Amino acid sequence: MFEEPVDRSLVSATNDAVSSAFITRVYAWMTLALSITAFAAYLTISSETLLSIIFGNKIVFYGLIIGELLLVGSLVVAVRKMSPAVATLIFIGYSALNGLTLASIFLIYTAGSIALTFFITAGTFAIMSIYGYTTKADLTKIGNLAFMALIGIILASIVNFFLESETLYWIISYLGVAIFVGLVAYDTQKIKEMSYEIDHTSDEGKKASVLGALTLYLDFINLFLFLLRLFGRRD
């Protein structure tokens, strides 16, 4: 008995369709989270009461920061034990809290420079994400180097909190941009590879799409903040 030959082009097309569905979900969640963050920041900056509560009381402000860290930490560490709905709610809650604290940038920089930096970030993110998705090169080394460099600038930022060196500030800013430009491409490639290995219709697939969205969301936000240090005009 002869087996029917496998139509490799059909299999490839099916795999690409499954991958595309997963990637689309990841970017949809990321876009929703960014929208929630922007809306929360807008509500905060538009309300004298919220501004007073959040930025007039260090306990509240740092409480929100700790809350963000707890939410994102629980999502990364304990996602396997969560349902997709819980993972999604935590992600949405984190993006909302992030918007409350990010409203502080409107107290430092002009609205025009924030808008300009956002569009620069969006364009850079799109270019590097497309590159990460389409390139045949393995970006693992770039990702590993970027991660190690990220640890370095975190430590340098802590040191500079006490030194208050303007030179170190600018070095950290430029390195931060370079690091997250690389991470956008690397994380996009990693998510694409994941899309071929996971059933996106399963609970695990749904949770993986949320984690992928969180990764790209953090890349976008951090790239935006480092670019804002370079292009932001202070009031």
Secondary structure, DSSP 8 states (H G I E B T S, - for coil): -------HHHHHHHHHHHHHHHHHHHHHHHHHHHHHHHHHHHHHHT-HHHHHHHHS-HHHHHHHHHHHHHHHHHHHHHGGGS-HHHHHHHHHHHHHHHHHHHTTHHHHB-HHHHHHHHHHHHHHHHHHHHHHHH--S--HHHHHHHHHHHHHHHHHHHHHHHH--HHHHHHHHHHHHHHHHHHHHHHHHHHHHHHHHS-TTSHHHHHHHHHHHHHHHHHHHHHHHHHHHHH--B-
